[in-house]
Amino acid sequence: MIVARSRAELNTALDGAPRPIGVVPTMGALHEGHLALIRRARAENATALVTIFVNPTQFLPHEDFSRYPRPIERDLALCEQSAVDIVFTPPVEEMYPPGFATTVVVQGPSRRWEGEHRPGHFNGVATVVARLLNLTRADRAYFGEKDYQQLQVVRRLVADLALPVDIVSCETVRDPDGLALSSRNVYLSEEQREQALALSRALRTAAGLAEAGERDIPTLEAAMREVVERAGLEIDYLVVVDPETLEPLQRLEGAARALGAVRLGTVRLIDNLPIPPPRPTVPSPTLESPTRVSS
Ligand code: AMP
């Protein structure tokens, strides 16, 4: 495994690398969620490349950039065990060299939810993802559904800028009790971890109600809020939205997505779940009505 810390080292590693190149962008502190993406990239590509970069521009000033976990030796060992070919782990100056003056702004799917609660966050994400995809010469890039809105923003970015890369998404990996794996879960005390389970429970409640035939979105959202508030979590948003545009919905007509962000003290968690489309109502067998003959 080659560990590249500069663009020059990365280019040297890539010059001999067979295609297709599958890239997994991460901020490190790798867990089973990341490893699922890495395994898939490994299986589907001739070269598997992981980037580890805690991107300062996607953190707001009051957020956890400086305390974000950075267990780099452990991360490199996990990549090695997963048969990764190249790890690109640049310092900030390699990603944002002097004179860097570009921000990529994706509108549409970045407008609401995380975009409202973390203004500027998706500009940082879109800018660093565009640069990483170019630097790594990615043929395919792997993203988790865990960050569902980010996934839609990246899809929009790649489509709008015609970047020559396929975006592959992978399902959220969870602990057996339902908590979505996240590098930020290490911030949770045991008690907070228990409370945090209410988020995934609320999303499952909405999916269950939809499955049982409920089509009224405000009813689904109220049911989710009740679960989360009972556990004492503060809600940033808890909504059922269009799965591509992420715009709010009033009535379930097709597939949708439940999205939520909650706070426990200083820790903020996000999660989401697919909401199944309503099952077509089977017409009950009726007696054929007599044919009217008009005279
Ligand atoms: P991060 O290191 O948090 O920036 O995440 C890097 C990539 O891993 C992103 O595409 C995330 O969506 C994905 N990821 C993070 N947690 C999970 C999870 N629990 N299941 C699947 N993918 C995940």
Boltz pocket constraint, residues with backbone or C-beta under 6 A from the ligand:
constraints:
  - pocket:
      binder: B
      contacts: [[A, 25], [A, 26], [A, 27], [A, 28], [A, 32], [A, 33], [A, 34], [A, 36], [A, 37], [A, 142], [A, 143], [A, 144], [A, 145], [A, 146], [A, 147], [A, 170], [A, 171], [A, 172], [A, 173], [A, 174], [A, 180], [A, 181], [A, 182], [A, 183]]
      max_distance: 6.0
